[in-house]
Amino acid sequence: MNAPAPASLNNAQMEAVHHLHGPCLVLAGAGSGKTRVIVHKIARLLGSGLEAKQIAAITFTNKAAAEMRERAKQLIGGKAARELAVSTFHSLGVRMLRTDGTRIGLKANFSILDSDDVLGVMREAGGTTDAALARRWQWAISLWKNQGLNAETAEAAATTADEQVAARVMRLYQERLAAFQAVDFDDLITLPLALLQRDAEARAKWQATFRHVLVDEYQDTNAVQYELLKALVGERAMFTAVGDDDQSIYGWRGATIENLKKLPQDFPQLKVIPLEQNYRSTGHILRAANAVIAKNPKIFEKKLWSEFGDGEPVRLQENDSEEHEAERAVSRIQSLRGNDGRNKFSDFAILYRANHQARVIEQKLRAAQIPYKVSGGQSYFDRAEIKDLCAWLRLLVNQDDDPAFLRAATTPKRGIGHTTLAALGEFASKWKISLFEALFSPSLNTVLKGKAVEALQQFGREVSDLEHRARHTQGAEEAKALLMGWLKDIQYEQHLFDGEDSEKLAAARWGNVLDFVDWIAKRCGGQINQEAGATFETERQTVLQVAQTIAVIISLAEREGDQDVVTLSTLHASKGLEWPHVVLVGVNEGLLPFQSGSENAEAMTPERLEEERRLMYVGITRARSTLVVSTLRRRKKGREMVQAVPSRFIAEMKLSEQVSKEDPRERLKKLRDAMAAKNAATPPPAA
């Protein structure tokens, strides 16, 4: 199910590639080969006389930009590909500001603040120590900037007291950025736009620099990015926008589908070319996707189709609870992989609407010893509190693990500061020994004072003592007692509550720690596992043996490159990706479409519902061969189990037109039972 061969672009793709004079909108449906169209159009533009450096190809992530450049390299050669201006909007903004930022008052060596830096400046500007409040200001100000508003226009548009306060903070925040000669991420779009709008000479220069502009994922542009595109292309309007109104799912971060509506108004000569042939999915999957998205109002008409045949019907799976749902998702992976390993783990994805849904799925995958990665969210082992504890456990296994040493020695704080660690590091480097080994060197006191040496050696003794006990402790109850005693000794629970502004968030992090302790304890006690219909019990292990397993899991997770692992992903993070087998979980009202605790079905605006429907469409179209849509009869809401209602999107998929939602195995069993009952009731023939 790959894209067509180089010589076999379909008619719509050929039309898009050869439209060189004037603005063009390519409506690229899911799996329709949009990247292929972009790189072939770049080649066509080069053939028409443009130089590579006169072509700008803009996308939304560095990864997508790197992939586009690599694809172009294969088609047009390395030299031309290197000269192309392939970048994200933000990277292009940096280039423009480094070149011409002095025209709008920036120094050439201005600083770019990351999110944490911004939060610090925001707290100072607003005069608060409340990190949560500063984050809300940060989010509001970012959205205003993406809409093209400054502090003055934001304050005029503010409708609530909170918004008015945020607008006043925005003014103070911008004053500080100017004083620091710094910009934030959003400024990398707003300031280049200001440059082009205010400075005719700079505008003419950049319009002459880029003779044709291609924009990928155009439906994800915000208001300021659209204005920047208009300013870059000017009256010549030589551009190609590639996007899909059915995949516009980032309204919450400023992207607006209005940009698609504006194109034919601002550029009356716009050529619209729909790409409807799908090179990814089977017929049943595409019909389900088309049926869902048909409920949304259309800007441009298109309908996906493919030549792959119907394939397997989309399966609807009803589950009693989140745990039951996770177990069945894991069972499906085990079943489809088969004993002959005909499918790799990387052929599977489990998709969900919200990050919190991953937790129980991760638990079941770990219990089944299935490797996985979390995309678009935080993996269990990526959580700060789990990383803290894993650092200690890694150090038990390998005392030469310097990164683990640094984290464990400072979490929780124990009077070992950065100055002490820097001196220890220089000492260890000089004598070519590990940090842990350096702790007990007789000459350590030549570089550190007695108090610092005592703090370090006390830490070393704690690690050695824990390693000894971990080596000799096995069994679930004993392991749990050891770990809980250790956490109490290092006052880890208090550390979490001291470090969080929100008591609720601290409690959630402590809950993750308790889950981690339970997971280790179960492995120490031996587990009852079920796989492929067989039941077996693993051997009891010591805490140190389990720690060795964790070290392996983490080292695998940190390796670069493709891995043979199941993908867990939010629907937002899954866009642009595809898998042979997809399970879409939690397809219930309140989850998909998503509603917060303060909302009800009536409160959801039509615009929000349309975006949630587009998110469902994205999820469906990630699947190539098989798709399971999984729904709950009951689900957790807070601490309670509540009745769950299937998502309205399930009815819109019209699955009844494909196949009954009943499990085929259950249907076969019923048929056999009915035949057996009929045979039993039928009298034997007369002799």
N, C-alpha and C positions, 0 to 999 in steps of 0.2 A: 504494500500500500504506500509506495513512495510517489513523489512528484514525477511528472512526465520527463522523459529523456530530453536532452538539450534541443534536439531537432523537432520535438513534438509539442511545442506550446499549443494550447488549444486556441480556437478562434478569438475568444474574448481576451485571452492573455496577449495574443499577437496584436490585437487592436490597441491595447494599453501600451505595449512596448513601442509601437510605431507612431503613436500620437505625440509628436515632438513640438508642435507649434501651438502654444496656448495652454491654458490651465486644464488639468485633468483630475478627476476624482475616480479612483479605482475602488469600487465597493467589493472588498475582498472578503467573501464569506469564510467561515471557519474551514481550515484545511484546503483552501483553494489555490495555494501556491503563491502567496503574495510576495514573499522574499525573493522567490524565483523571478517574478515579474520585475521587481525593483532592480536586481542585478543585471537582468537582460536589458532593461531600459537604460541603465548606465552604459552598457556596452554599445547600445544603439546611439546614445548621445555622443559617445566618443567617436563613433563612425560617422556622425554627421558633422564633425569638425570641432567640437568642444574639446578643450584640454581637461585632463582629469581634475586638476586643481580648481576648475571652474564649476565643478559639480559638488553640491552639498547633499549628503544623505543623512537625515536626522531621525533618530529613534529615541526610545525612552530609557533604556538601560545600557550600561557599559557592555554587558554580556551580549545583548542584541547587536550593538554596534560592532563588537569584535566578530560575531558570526557573519554579519553582513560583509565586513571587509574581507573575511576569509573566503566567503562565497564569490565575491567579486574577483578576488585574486585568482581563483581557479578558472574564471571566465576570461579575464582581461590581462592577466599577468601581474607579477609582483610589483613591478615599477609603477604601473598606472594605479594599482590598488593603493600603494603607499601615498600617492599624491592626492587621492580622493579626500574630501573633507567629510569623513564618516564620523559622526559623533552624536552624543545626546544633546538636547537643547541646552542643558547646563554647561556642558563642555564647550559648546559653541559660544555661549555667553562669556565664559572665562577668556576664550581667545579674543573676543571683541573688546572686552574690558582691559585686558593686558595690553592690547594694541592701542586703543583709543580712549581708555577710561579717564585720562588726564583732561579730556575735553569736557567732562562733566564733574571735575573736581576730585577724582580719585588719584592717589599716587600709584605709580607703576607697581610698587611692591605691596599693594593692599593685601589684607589677610582675609581668608575665607573661614568663617566660623562653622564648626559642626554643631549638631543638635545640643550636646552638653554645654558647649561654650555659650550658645544662644540662651539656654536656660539660666545660666549664671548671670548674664547681662540683663535678662528679663527680670530676674529677682531683684537685682540692684535698681533697675529702672522703676519698678513698682514698689520698692521699699518693703519687700516681704521675705520671710524665710520659709514660707509655705510653698514647697516645690509643686504640689498638686495645683495650686492656684496659678503659679507661674506657667505651668504646662498648659492650662486652659487659655491663658493669654497668648502663649506661643502659638497654639493651634488656631485661635481666632485671627491673630495677626497674619499668619501664613495664608489663611483662606482669603482675607481681604487683599493681600498682595496679589494672589493668583487671580482675583477679580479685577485687578487694576486700580484698587483704592489706595490712597495714602492716608496718613493720620487724620488730616482735615476732612476728607470726604468720608472716611470711615465713621468719624464722630457724627457727621451730619446724617449718615445712614443708620446709625445705631438706634435700635427700638427698645432696648431694655437698659436698666441701670448697669447690669454687668457688662454689656457691650460698650456703654459710654465710658466705663472705667478702663476697659481694655483699649479703647481708642486713645484715651489720654496716656496710658502706658506706652502705646505704640509711638506716640510723639517723642516721649522721653527716651525710649529704646532707640529710635532712629537717630536722635541727637548723639547718643553714646556711640553708635556705630560710626557716625561721621567723625567723631573725635578720635576714635580708635583707628581710623582708616581701615575699616573692616566691612565686610558684606556677609549676609547670610545666604542660604541656598536659594531662597526665592528672589533675592536681589540679582542673582545671575541671569534672570529673565527680565525683571522689571527695569534694571539699569541699562542693558543693551537696547531695550525698546525706547527708553528715554533718550539715549544717545541718538538713535536713528530719527526720532521724532523732532528733536531740538536742533540737530546739526545737519544742515543740508549737505555739507561737504562730506561728512562721514557717511551719510545715507547713500550718496552717489557712489562713494568708494566701495561700500559693501555690496551694493546692487551690481556693480561692475565685477566684483570679485566672484560672485556666484551667479552664473548665467542660467543655471537650472537647479531648483531645489526640490528634493524628494523627501516627503515626510511619511514615515511608517507609523502605524497605530494612531492615525489621525484622530480617531474618535476619543482618544485620551487627552487631547490638548485642552488647556484651560483658556480663559479669556485673554490673558496676556500673551500666551504662546501663539494664539491665532493672530493677534495684532502684530507680533514680531514677524510672523511669516508674511503678512501683508506688507510690512515695511521693507522686508528683505527682497521681495519679488517686484515691488513697485508696479508701475503701469504696464510693464512688459508681461507680467503675470505668467512667467515660465515656471510652472511648478507641477508636481504630481503628488497628490495627497492619496495615501492608501489607507483605508480603514473600513470599519464595519459598524454601522449604527446598532446592529443587534448585539455587539459586544462592548458597548459603552457601559462600564461598571465602576467607574472611579469618581462618581459625582461627589462622594464624601470628602475627596481631597481636592476639589476644585475643577475637575474635568467637566466639560459641559457638552451635551449633545447638540446644543444650539449652534456650535461651530459648524456642524454639518448642514444645518438649515441655512446658515448665513452664506455658505459658499456660492450657491447659484444666484443669490441676491447681489453679492459683492462682485461676482465675476459672471456676468450674464452669458459669456461665451464658453462657460465651463462644459467640458465633455465628461459625461458620466458613463462609466463602463462597469457593469456588474460581473463579478466572477462567481458563477453559481456551481460549477463542477467541483465536487469535493474529492480529494485524493486521499482521504483518511478513513472515513467511516462507512459502515454497511448501510443498506437501505432502511432497515428497521430503526436504526439509531437516528438517521437523518430525518425520517418521517416524524419521530417523536420530537425532535428538536424543532422542526418546522411548525408542528402543531402548537407547541408552547409559544413560540415567538409570534405566531400569527395573531395572538391576543393583544399584542402591542400595536399602537398606531404606527404607521409606516411613513418614513421620510422618503425612502426609495424602495421600490419593490425588488425582491429577489427571493429565490427558493432553491435551497441546496439539493443536489442530486449526485449520485455516483454510479460507477459502472461495476461495483463490487458485488452486486446482487443483494438479496435481503439479509443474509446472514442469520444469526440467532436472534430471536425476539428479545426485546428489552424485558428483563424480569423485574417484577415488583415483589419485594420481600417485606413481610410484616413481622415485627419482632416485639417481644414482651417488654424489653427494657434496653437501655444503652449497653449493658453487659451482654445481653443476649445478642444484640446487634453486632457487637464487636466480635463475639465468639463465632458467629456465622460468617462474618467477613473473613476471619482467619481461616475457617474451615474451607471457604471457597478458594482461597489462595492455595491451601494444601491440596485440595481436590484437583484444581486445574493444573497445578505443577505436575502432579502424578509422580509415580515412582521412577519414571524414566527421565524426569527433569525436562520435559518437552517445553515448558515455559520457564524463563528465568524469573527471579524475584523482581527484577527491574521492569518486567512486563506488567506489573500490577500497581494500581494507585487507589488509595482510599481518600475520597474528597469530602469536605464538610464546609459548613458556612462559617463557623466560629472556632477560634483556636482551642477553647476549653473542651471541645468535643474529642480532641485527640487523646486526652489523658487515658481514658479507659481502653481505647484501641491500642495505645502503646503498651499498656499493661498486658493485654492478651497476646500481642505479638512477642513480647519478651518471654512470656510464659511458654509460648510455642517455639522459642528460640529461632524466630524469623527475623533476619536483619532488616532494618528500616532506616529511613531518614525523614526528617520533618522539614517540609518546604513551606515558607510563608508563615511560619510560627516558630515556637521555641520547643526544641526537643527536650524530653525529660532530662537528658544528661547535659543540656545547655543551660538549664536554669542555674542562676548564681549560687543558690543554696546547695544544689546537688554537686556543682563543680567544687564548692568549698570542701565538702565531705569527701568527694572523690580524690581531691588533692592529698588529704591525709591517707586515704587507703592506698593510693599509688605510691606514696612514700614508704608505706609499710612493705610493699612488694619490692620497690627499688629505691634504696636510699641515695642513689646517685641521680635521681630525677630532680634536677635543680628547679624547673618551673613549678613542680608540685611543692617543693620545699618553700619557695617564696610565698606561695599562696597560703599554705598551711601555717607558716610562721607568723603571718599577719592577720589571720582570720580564725577566731576573733583576735582583736588587738591584745597584745601581752607585753607592751613596753619595748617591742623590737621595731625601731623606726627605720626610715629609708637611709639615714646616715650610717646606722649600724650595719644594715644589709649591704650597702655600697662598700664599706670597709671589708666586710666578710667576703664579698665577691672578689675584690682585688686580691685579698690574701689567698683565696682558693685558686684563683687564676694563676697567681705567681707560682704556687707549689703544685699546680696541675692536679688538684683534688676536687671532689665534689663539695658543695656547701655543707652538707651534713657531716662529711668526714672532717671538714675544717673545724667543726664545733669543738672537738676534743683535742685539737692540736696543742701541745704544750706551749708553743710560741704565739698562740692567738692573742695573748694579753700584751704583745708588743705593738699591736695595731688597734686594740680596743681596750676601753677602761673596764675595770672589774665588774661594775654593775651591768654593763652591756654583755660581757662574757657570761655572767651568771644567768641572765635572761635567756640567752641563746642555749646554754647548756641545760637549763631547766626544760626548755622546749625539746631538746634532743632526748633527755631522759624520758619525757612523756611519750615521745614517739617510740622509743625502744621498749618501754613498758607495754604500750598498746600492741606493738608487734608481737611481743612474747605471749600476751594473753590471746591475741587473735590466732596465733599459731596453734594454740591448744584448746580453743573453744569451738565446739560444734554442737549441732542440735538447735532447733528453732528458738526454744525458750532461753537457753543459755546465751545464744548469739544476741538475742534482743536485749537481754539484761546487760550484757557487756556494752553494746552500742548505746543504750539509753544512759548507762552509767557514765560512759565517756562523754556524751553530749552534755550531761549535767556538770561534769568536771570542768569542761572548757566553757561552760555557760553559753552554749550556742543559742538556745531559745532566747535568752536575754539579749544576745547580740542582734538577733533578727528584729526584735521589738524596738531596740534602741536605734536601729538604723533606718526605720521606716516611719514616714509621716502618718501613714494610715495603719491603724491597728488591724483593720480587716485584711489588708494586704500582708501584713506581718504574720497574721494567723494562717493565711493561705500558704505562705512560704513554709511555715512550721509544719503545716499539714503535708506538704510535699516531702519534708524531711522524714516525718513519721511513716509515710508510704515507702520511702526508700529503705528505712530500717526494716519494715515488714518484708519487703522484697528480698533483702539480704537474708533475713532470718528464715524465710521459707526455703531458700536455696540451701541454707546450712542444715535444715531439717530434712531435706529430701522432699521432692514434690511428686504429686500424682499428676501425670500428664496424659493427655489423649491426643493421638495423632493417627490419622488415616484409619480410624476405627480401633486401634490398639491402645491398651492401657499399660503404662509402665511407671515404675518409681525410680527416680534418680537417687544416687548414693548421697548419704550425709556428707557434708563438707565442713571444713573449718572456716572461720571468718576470713583467714588469710587466703585460703583457696578461692573463695568467692571474690575477694579483693583482686586476685590475679585475673579473674574473668572480667571484672569491671575494667581493669587496665587495658585488656585486649579490646573490649567494646569501644573504649574511648580512642585508642590508637587507630582503630579502623575508621571511626567516625571522622578523625582528623586528616585522613589521607585525601590527597587531591585526586581529581579525575573521576570518571564514571565508576559507580559501584553497583554490584548486583544486589540491590536492596529494594524493598517495597517503599514506595513514596506515600507519605501522608502529607496532604496539602489542603490549605484553604482554597475555596473556589477562586478567590481573587488571585492568589499566587499561581494557580494552575493555568491561567490564560497564556496561550502560546505554546503549551506543552501537550503531549498526547501519549497514550499508553494503549496496548492491545486490550487490557482488561481493567475496567473501572468499576468501583463500588461507590455510589453516591449515598452517604449516610445522613440520617437525621432529617429526612425530607418531610418535615411537619410544620404546621402553622406555628409561628413564633420563632422557629429556627430558619426556615426557608419558605416563605419570606420571613426575614428576621424582624422581630419586634422586641424592643426593650421592655423591662418590667413596667414602665410607666405608660406604655402604649397599648392600644387595643386595635382590633381589625379596622374599626371605623376611623381611628385616628391616622392611619397610614394614608399619605397623600397619593394621588394617582401617579405622580412622578416617581415616588419611592417604590411603589409597587412595580412600575414598569422596569426600574433598574434591577429590582430583585428578580424579576422574570428573565431579564437578560443574563443575570448571574446563573440562573438555572440552565438557560440555553448554553452558556459557556461550559458548565459542568457536563451536560449531555454530550456536547461535541468534542470532549477530550477523549472519548472512547473510540477505539478503532474496530474491535471485533465483538466484544461483549460489554454489556452495561447492566448493572444491578442498581435499581432505585430502592433504597432501604428506608422504611418508615417505622415509627414506634407506636405501640398501643398506649404505653405509659412512659413518662420521662421525668427526670428530676427537675424540680424547680425550687431552688434554694435547698432546704433540707427535706422537702416533701416529694413524694411521688404523685404526679397528677395525670389525669386522663390526657392523652395526646390525640390530636386531630391531624389526619394526613394533610399534607400541603395541597392547596388548590391546584398547584402546578401538576400534580399527578393526574388529576382528571383531565387537565388540558392536554396531556401527552397522548391521550386516546389509546392507551395500551390495550384496551379490550378489543381493539381492531387487529391487534397482533396475535395475542394468545391469552389464555386464562392466566390470572395472576397466581394460581395454585402451583405449588412446587410439583414438577413432573414426577418425582419419586412418590410423593404422596398420592398423586392422581393414579399412578400405576398400581399402588397398593390397594386403593379403593376399588379399582377395576378387578383386581385379583380376588379381593374379599367378596365382591358382588358375584363373580363367577363361581367361587367356592360355595356361597350361600345358595345360588341357583341350582348347582349340581346336587347339593345336599337335600334341597326341597323337591327335586325331581325324582319320582318313584322309578325303580329299576324296570326295564321292559319285561313284559310277561314271558314266561318260559314257553 
